[in-house]
Amino acid sequence: FSTLVVIASAIGIESSVSATGLSSIIAGGLGAIGGDNPTIALIAVFVGCIVMDTLITNVASAAFMYPIALVLAGSLDVNFMPFAVTLMVGASCSFISPMGYQTNLMVYGPGKYGFIDYVRIGVPLTVLVGVITIILAPIVFPF
């Protein structure tokens, strides 16, 4: 039941981000940073998901970043598929924080892990997955 509540909440977040125009504002800011380079935009989407994952769950992170990635791809006039793949992988990389994924929280206390344990292992793993994703997403799904 709790999973359904999280998914329903994530849909509400996605709707509010789109309806308020927040996605356009954030995408405009990210577009200004990357210019017309879609690879820089992919990196921004991935990093945005990672930052969100450290604060909220991966489902909410994906729901928040989806309209931003959609507007960003549209503003660059490129295929959305590399952005969708990067978004899915980025939202799934909940390695840096125990808050990012429910399994991380389940083992956090009983395993006597500290927050720094997640950071020490999670950062290199996240960088590795990010580099692979940013390289492969546009190859498999061209812009």
Backbone as a chain_set.jsonl record, in Angstrom:
{"seq": "FSTLVVIASAIGIESSVSATGLSSIIAGGLGAIGGDNPTIALIAVFVGCIVMDTLITNVASAAFMYPIALVLAGSLDVNFMPFAVTLMVGASCSFISPMGYQTNLMVYGPGKYGFIDYVRIGVPLTVLVGVITIILAPIVFPF", "coords": {"N": [[0.82, -1.205, 0.0], [1.948, 1.246, 0.764], [3.721, 1.722, -1.298], [2.027, 2.331, -3.417], [0.992, 4.74, -2.502], [3.279, 6.353, -2.577], [3.78, 6.364, -5.352], [1.413, 7.56, -6.295], [1.674, 10.053, -5.066], [3.956, 10.939, -6.359], [3.0, 11.278, -8.946], [1.328, 13.427, -8.511], [3.248, 15.357, -7.849], [4.626, 15.557, -10.29], [2.579, 16.574, -11.914], [2.086, 19.049, -10.698], [4.553, 20.34, -11.015], [4.626, 20.603, -13.769], [2.221, 22.043, -14.302], [2.53, 24.486, -12.931], [4.52, 25.722, -14.304], [7.068, 25.495, -13.471], [8.769, 23.558, -14.475], [9.469, 24.568, -16.991], [10.883, 26.862, -16.262], [13.084, 25.822, -14.802], [14.181, 24.152, -16.774], [14.851, 26.098, -18.638], [16.891, 27.429, -17.264], [18.777, 25.353, -17.043], [19.198, 24.924, -19.741], [20.417, 27.303, -20.438], [22.864, 27.007, -19.218], [23.979, 24.805, -20.576], [23.801, 25.56, -23.214], [23.457, 24.914, -26.645], [24.146, 22.277, -26.577], [23.325, 19.002, -26.466], [24.458, 16.917, -24.998], [25.543, 18.084, -22.706], [23.148, 18.85, -21.598], [22.06, 16.323, -21.049], [23.824, 15.504, -19.044], [23.141, 17.392, -17.118], [20.5, 16.61, -16.54], [20.962, 14.052, -15.474], [22.58, 14.683, -13.224], [20.768, 16.309, -11.882], [18.804, 14.412, -11.184], [20.33, 12.819, -9.443], [20.93, 14.615, -7.384], [18.342, 15.11, -6.461], [17.699, 12.522, -5.64], [19.232, 12.23, -3.338], [17.808, 13.613, -1.52], [15.059, 12.993, -1.647], [12.797, 10.249, -2.439], [13.486, 7.865, -5.093], [11.392, 7.553, -6.916], [9.876, 9.893, -6.622], [11.858, 11.666, -7.378], [12.227, 11.01, -10.098], [9.675, 11.665, -11.035], [9.649, 14.41, -10.557], [11.752, 15.327, -12.163], [11.04, 14.522, -14.74], [9.172, 16.263, -16.3], [10.901, 18.416, -16.605], [13.076, 17.375, -18.04], [11.707, 16.728, -20.368], [10.861, 19.248, -21.357], [13.376, 20.368, -21.701], [14.563, 18.712, -23.691], [12.771, 19.268, -25.741], [13.223, 22.02, -26.107], [15.761, 21.982, -27.136], [15.251, 20.739, -29.449], [15.596, 17.965, -29.958], [15.65, 14.334, -29.958], [13.695, 12.795, -27.454], [14.224, 10.368, -26.24], [17.014, 9.686, -25.404], [17.118, 11.364, -23.193], [15.04, 10.355, -21.64], [16.01, 7.795, -21.003], [18.345, 8.503, -19.601], [17.169, 9.868, -17.497], [15.705, 7.773, -16.262], [17.777, 6.014, -15.482], [19.35, 7.74, -13.92], [17.538, 8.4, -11.861], [17.378, 5.946, -10.71], [19.816, 5.559, -9.549], [20.379, 5.478, -6.634], [22.485, 5.618, -4.694], [24.048, 7.22, -3.045], [22.901, 8.12, -0.728], [21.101, 7.097, 2.205], [18.45, 7.773, 2.112], [17.493, 7.719, -0.459], [16.434, 5.324, -1.491], [14.201, 2.69, -0.621], [15.272, 0.205, 0.232], [17.853, 0.895, 0.968], [17.282, 2.363, 3.27], [16.204, 0.323, 4.821], [18.393, -1.299, 5.509], [20.059, 0.448, 6.742], [19.923, 1.072, 9.588], [19.92, -1.587, 10.954], [22.294, -2.645, 9.842], [24.15, -1.036, 10.909], [25.265, 1.095, 9.501], [26.854, 4.141, 8.561], [26.137, 7.48, 7.404], [28.274, 8.341, 5.874], [29.299, 5.961, 4.896], [27.58, 5.308, 2.813], [28.135, 7.445, 1.117], [30.882, 7.082, 0.575], [30.994, 4.658, -0.884], [28.944, 5.06, -2.696], [29.396, 7.42, -4.291], [31.63, 6.922, -6.176], [30.445, 4.768, -7.577], [28.118, 5.937, -8.598], [29.229, 7.897, -10.283], [30.514, 6.242, -12.161], [28.298, 4.834, -13.292], [26.939, 7.047, -14.297], [28.729, 8.109, -16.251], [28.826, 5.981, -18.077], [26.123, 5.895, -18.832], [25.717, 8.469, -19.976], [27.37, 8.269, -22.163], [26.388, 5.99, -23.571], [23.555, 6.311, -23.912], [22.947, 8.311, -25.973], [24.078, 6.928, -28.105], [22.669, 4.52, -28.406], [20.064, 5.527, -28.599], [19.839, 7.854, -30.742], [20.25, 11.45, -30.824]], "CA": [[0.0, 0.0, 0.0], [2.794, 2.441, 0.842], [4.289, 1.956, -2.625], [1.0, 3.019, -4.198], [0.923, 6.12, -2.011], [4.451, 7.054, -3.114], [3.573, 6.559, -6.787], [0.361, 8.568, -6.45], [2.258, 11.343, -4.69], [4.889, 11.32, -7.417], [2.197, 11.784, -10.064], [0.918, 14.771, -8.101], [4.422, 16.231, -7.963], [4.867, 15.781, -11.721], [1.52, 17.451, -12.414], [2.261, 20.408, -10.177], [5.75, 20.918, -11.638], [4.245, 20.978, -15.132], [1.15, 23.041, -14.307], [2.983, 25.785, -12.427], [5.543, 26.282, -15.183], [8.378, 25.323, -12.851], [9.618, 22.759, -15.368], [10.004, 25.459, -18.03], [11.865, 27.755, -15.641], [14.291, 25.041, -14.513], [14.76, 23.738, -18.059], [15.475, 27.286, -19.22], [18.163, 27.637, -16.57], [19.707, 24.299, -17.455], [19.524, 25.167, -21.14], [21.369, 28.419, -20.494], [24.174, 26.476, -18.821], [24.494, 23.898, -21.599], [23.707, 26.099, -24.567], [22.804, 24.024, -27.607], [24.805, 20.979, -26.507], [22.442, 18.05, -25.796], [25.207, 16.087, -24.043], [25.575, 18.842, -21.453], [21.793, 18.761, -21.057], [21.935, 14.983, -20.456], [24.563, 15.532, -17.779], [22.334, 18.171, -16.176], [19.371, 15.767, -16.119], [21.493, 13.003, -14.602], [22.984, 15.299, -11.951], [19.533, 16.718, -11.211], [18.218, 13.212, -10.564], [21.179, 12.396, -8.33], [20.714, 15.569, -6.288], [17.007, 14.847, -5.914], [17.738, 11.218, -4.961], [19.823, 12.34, -2.003], [16.855, 14.294, -0.647], [13.749, 12.349, -1.681], [12.845, 8.91, -3.03], [13.781, 7.826, -6.525], [10.151, 7.732, -7.675], [9.584, 11.33, -6.605], [12.911, 12.302, -8.169], [11.893, 10.81, -11.514], [8.467, 12.436, -11.327], [10.005, 15.828, -10.558], [12.667, 15.635, -13.266], [10.468, 14.171, -16.044], [8.756, 17.409, -17.126], [12.071, 19.258, -16.871], [13.797, 16.726, -19.146], [10.866, 16.824, -21.561], [10.97, 20.623, -21.854], [14.766, 20.571, -22.123], [14.728, 18.055, -24.995], [11.984, 20.035, -26.71], [13.868, 23.309, -26.395], [16.937, 21.694, -27.966], [14.725, 20.12, -30.662], [16.248, 16.666, -30.117], [14.891, 13.163, -29.541], [13.551, 12.714, -26.003], [14.611, 9.046, -25.723], [18.224, 9.694, -24.572], [16.786, 12.035, -21.939], [14.224, 9.431, -20.86], [16.904, 6.757, -20.478], [19.194, 9.14, -18.592], [16.287, 10.131, -16.359], [15.413, 6.511, -15.571], [18.993, 5.513, -14.837], [19.719, 8.694, -12.871], [16.624, 8.247, -10.725], [17.631, 4.639, -10.092], [21.139, 5.575, -8.897], [20.171, 5.957, -5.268], [23.587, 4.998, -3.96], [24.802, 8.173, -2.23], [22.192, 8.451, 0.507], [20.146, 6.077, 2.633], [17.089, 8.239, 1.883], [17.125, 7.613, -1.86], [15.725, 4.1, -1.852], [13.691, 2.038, 0.591], [16.183, -0.846, 0.689], [18.933, 1.577, 1.686], [16.779, 2.679, 4.609], [15.978, -0.914, 5.573], [19.653, -1.84, 6.025], [20.809, 1.539, 7.373], [20.0, 0.87, 11.039], [20.39, -2.914, 11.352], [23.668, -2.866, 9.399], [24.989, -0.062, 11.619], [25.976, 1.912, 8.53], [26.788, 5.581, 8.722], [25.879, 8.194, 6.157], [29.532, 8.398, 5.115], [29.456, 4.676, 4.201], [26.856, 5.433, 1.546], [28.866, 8.4, 0.277], [32.169, 6.497, 0.174], [30.755, 3.649, -1.921], [27.965, 5.55, -3.661], [29.887, 8.429, -5.242], [32.306, 6.315, -7.338], [29.497, 3.958, -8.335], [27.248, 6.867, -9.319], [30.023, 8.489, -11.374], [30.689, 5.193, -13.167], [27.022, 4.633, -13.98], [26.649, 8.274, -15.034], [29.576, 8.19, -17.449], [28.357, 4.954, -19.017], [24.811, 6.305, -19.336], [25.859, 9.64, -20.846], [28.006, 7.815, -23.407], [25.591, 5.006, -24.304], [22.177, 6.725, -24.229], [22.836, 8.886, -27.322], [24.487, 5.957, -29.128], [21.55, 3.596, -28.593], [18.933, 6.362, -29.016], [20.47, 9.103, -31.216], [19.529, 12.712, -30.652]], "C": [[0.857, 1.26, 0.0], [3.441, 2.757, -0.505], [3.294, 2.701, -3.512], [0.864, 4.479, -3.782], [2.086, 6.934, -2.566], [4.266, 7.342, -4.599], [2.506, 7.617, -7.038], [0.876, 9.96, -6.101], [3.2, 11.85, -5.773], [4.145, 11.869, -8.627], [1.706, 13.193, -9.754], [2.05, 15.77, -8.215], [4.67, 16.571, -9.428], [3.836, 16.746, -12.287], [1.717, 18.885, -11.952], [3.487, 21.089, -10.784], [5.424, 21.377, -13.056], [3.258, 22.139, -15.138], [1.612, 24.424, -13.859], [4.011, 26.449, -13.329], [6.945, 26.16, -14.616], [9.319, 24.539, -13.759], [10.231, 23.626, -16.463], [11.084, 26.377, -17.477], [13.177, 27.017, -15.393], [14.975, 24.61, -15.804], [15.429, 24.92, -18.756], [16.818, 27.587, -18.585], [19.199, 26.609, -16.958], [20.128, 24.478, -18.906], [20.52, 26.298, -21.307], [22.774, 27.955, -20.136], [24.787, 25.67, -19.961], [24.487, 24.448, -23.003], [22.942, 25.151, -25.467], [23.394, 22.62, -27.597], [23.914, 19.98, -25.762], [23.172, 17.139, -24.802], [25.314, 16.779, -22.696], [24.2, 18.791, -20.791], [21.547, 17.389, -20.426], [22.646, 14.917, -19.109], [23.756, 16.28, -16.726], [21.143, 17.367, -15.663], [19.85, 14.685, -15.156], [21.852, 13.573, -13.231], [21.756, 15.77, -11.173], [18.852, 15.557, -10.513], [19.018, 12.773, -9.342], [20.98, 13.316, -7.132], [19.359, 15.323, -5.64], [16.984, 13.53, -5.136], [18.335, 11.295, -3.563], [18.847, 12.959, -1.018], [15.517, 13.581, -0.535], [13.889, 10.981, -2.344], [13.089, 8.986, -4.532], [12.534, 8.022, -7.38], [9.791, 9.214, -7.748], [10.614, 12.105, -7.419], [12.608, 12.19, -9.658], [10.674, 11.636, -11.903], [8.761, 13.928, -11.396], [10.826, 16.19, -11.791], [12.074, 15.359, -14.652], [10.02, 15.391, -16.852], [9.915, 18.347, -17.467], [12.854, 18.69, -18.055], [13.015, 16.842, -20.448], [10.954, 18.219, -22.182], [12.376, 20.888, -22.391], [15.022, 19.939, -23.493], [13.964, 18.805, -26.08], [12.637, 21.349, -27.087], [15.126, 23.136, -27.247], [16.548, 21.082, -29.311], [15.456, 18.819, -30.99], [15.307, 15.565, -29.636], [14.861, 13.074, -28.012], [14.095, 11.406, -25.432], [15.931, 9.034, -24.951], [17.984, 10.355, -23.214], [15.965, 11.117, -21.038], [15.087, 8.342, -20.227], [17.784, 7.324, -19.367], [18.399, 9.434, -17.332], [16.019, 8.856, -15.562], [16.633, 5.977, -14.829], [19.399, 6.426, -13.689], [18.836, 8.574, -11.643], [16.836, 6.918, -10.008], [18.963, 4.568, -9.365], [21.03, 6.172, -7.5], [21.239, 5.384, -4.351], [24.225, 5.911, -2.924], [24.169, 8.416, -0.867], [21.277, 7.304, 0.92], [18.704, 6.485, 2.346], [16.599, 7.989, 0.463], [16.3, 6.398, -2.225], [15.354, 3.339, -0.586], [14.603, 0.928, 1.11], [17.372, -0.252, 1.431], [18.507, 1.893, 3.116], [16.605, 1.425, 5.459], [17.266, -1.454, 6.182], [20.465, -0.804, 6.799], [20.993, 1.309, 8.873], [20.546, -0.492, 11.43], [21.835, -3.201, 10.95], [24.667, -1.952, 10.078], [25.867, 0.742, 10.654], [25.852, 3.375, 8.918], [26.527, 6.231, 7.378], [27.12, 8.209, 5.266], [29.811, 7.083, 4.379], [28.76, 4.713, 2.84], [27.597, 6.359, 0.59], [30.141, 7.765, -0.276], [32.003, 5.474, -0.957], [29.891, 4.219, -3.047], [28.486, 6.527, -4.687], [30.634, 7.79, -6.412], [31.358, 5.483, -8.209], [28.566, 4.841, -9.168], [27.982, 7.511, -10.491], [30.203, 7.478, -12.501], [29.411, 4.987, -13.978], [26.67, 5.858, -14.823], [27.443, 8.387, -16.318], [29.104, 7.19, -18.498], [27.023, 5.366, -19.641], [24.921, 7.459, -20.324], [26.509, 9.259, -22.177], [27.05, 6.941, -24.224], [24.195, 5.48, -24.708], [22.069, 7.364, -25.615], [23.283, 7.941, -28.441], [23.327, 5.022, -29.443], [20.317, 4.331, -29.119], [19.484, 7.715, -29.475], [19.579, 10.325, -31.006], [18.75, 13.018, -31.91]], "O": [[0.536, 2.233, -0.683], [3.683, 3.922, -0.821], [3.676, 3.596, -4.267], [0.644, 5.35, -4.623], [1.901, 8.078, -2.98], [4.562, 8.446, -5.057], [2.677, 8.478, -7.902], [0.544, 10.935, -6.776], [3.237, 13.045, -6.067], [4.604, 12.818, -9.263], [1.673, 14.052, -10.635], [1.837, 16.908, -8.632], [4.896, 17.732, -9.772], [4.183, 17.641, -13.058], [1.534, 19.825, -12.726], [3.459, 22.293, -11.039], [5.897, 22.426, -13.494], [3.429, 23.103, -15.883], [1.122, 25.432, -14.369], [4.339, 27.62, -13.135], [7.903, 26.661, -15.204], [10.518, 24.816, -13.81], [11.393, 23.437, -16.822], [12.084, 26.64, -18.145], [14.251, 27.517, -15.728], [16.198, 24.689, -15.921], [16.467, 24.753, -19.396], [17.771, 27.956, -19.272], [20.363, 26.942, -17.177], [21.277, 24.216, -19.262], [21.365, 26.267, -22.201], [23.757, 28.452, -20.685], [25.966, 25.826, -20.277], [25.102, 23.868, -23.898], [21.889, 24.642, -25.084], [23.157, 21.849, -28.528], [23.758, 20.093, -24.546], [22.555, 16.642, -23.859], [25.189, 16.134, -21.656], [24.099, 18.7, -19.568], [20.897, 17.297, -19.384], [22.128, 14.342, -18.151], [23.692, 15.854, -15.572], [20.813, 17.436, -14.479], [19.21, 14.433, -14.135], [21.475, 13.013, -12.202], [21.708, 15.645, -9.949], [18.376, 15.694, -9.386], [18.441, 12.398, -8.322], [20.874, 12.851, -5.997], [19.241, 15.327, -4.415], [16.33, 13.43, -4.098], [17.975, 10.502, -2.694], [19.034, 12.845, 0.194], [14.906, 13.56, 0.533], [14.983, 10.601, -2.763], [12.92, 10.035, -5.154], [12.617, 8.602, -8.462], [9.442, 9.723, -8.814], [10.276, 13.09, -8.076], [12.721, 13.172, -10.393], [10.643, 12.237, -12.976], [8.174, 14.635, -12.215], [10.616, 17.243, -12.393], [12.558, 15.907, -15.642], [10.451, 15.544, -17.995], [9.899, 18.998, -18.512], [13.246, 19.427, -18.96], [13.603, 17.032, -21.513], [11.104, 18.352, -23.397], [12.541, 21.552, -23.414], [15.631, 20.566, -24.359], [14.451, 18.959, -27.2], [12.611, 21.75, -28.25], [15.507, 24.04, -27.99], [17.386, 20.922, -30.198], [15.878, 18.591, -32.123], [14.296, 15.836, -28.988], [15.887, 13.258, -27.357], [14.4, 11.345, -24.241], [15.975, 8.405, -23.893], [18.572, 9.957, -22.209], [16.161, 11.095, -19.823], [14.915, 8.009, -19.054], [17.949, 6.7, -18.319], [18.904, 9.266, -16.222], [16.097, 8.858, -14.334], [16.529, 5.54, -13.683], [19.752, 5.951, -12.61], [19.322, 8.638, -10.514], [16.507, 6.785, -8.829], [19.215, 3.609, -8.635], [21.545, 7.259, -7.239], [20.928, 4.739, -3.35], [24.885, 5.422, -2.007], [24.845, 8.873, 0.055], [20.733, 6.611, 0.06], [17.818, 5.63, 2.335], [15.395, 8.045, 0.212], [15.533, 6.444, -3.187], [16.097, 3.343, 0.395], [14.695, 0.733, 2.322], [17.848, -0.827, 2.41], [19.28, 1.713, 4.057], [16.83, 1.453, 6.669], [17.232, -2.016, 7.277], [21.456, -1.151, 7.442], [22.12, 1.349, 9.367], [21.532, -0.567, 12.163], [22.531, -3.933, 11.654], [25.874, -2.064, 9.864], [27.031, 1.031, 10.933], [24.865, 3.79, 9.526], [26.68, 5.597, 6.333], [27.015, 8.102, 4.044], [30.487, 7.086, 3.35], [29.287, 4.213, 1.846], [27.678, 6.087, -0.608], [30.44, 7.9, -1.462], [32.809, 5.447, -1.888], [30.093, 3.89, -4.216], [28.07, 6.482, -5.844], [30.302, 8.087, -7.56], [31.464, 5.497, -9.435], [28.266, 4.518, -10.317], [27.414, 7.654, -11.574], [30.06, 7.826, -13.673], [29.446, 4.969, -15.209], [26.161, 5.723, -15.936], [26.889, 8.726, -17.364], [28.998, 7.525, -19.678], [26.822, 5.202, -20.844], [24.296, 7.436, -21.384], [26.219, 9.87, -23.206], [26.916, 7.131, -25.433], [23.701, 5.079, -25.762], [21.174, 6.994, -26.375], [22.907, 8.133, -29.597], [23.035, 4.761, -30.61], [19.607, 3.817, -29.983], [19.585, 8.636, -28.664], [18.351, 10.245, -31.01], [18.068, 14.04, -31.981]]}, "num_chains": 1, "name": "protein.A"}
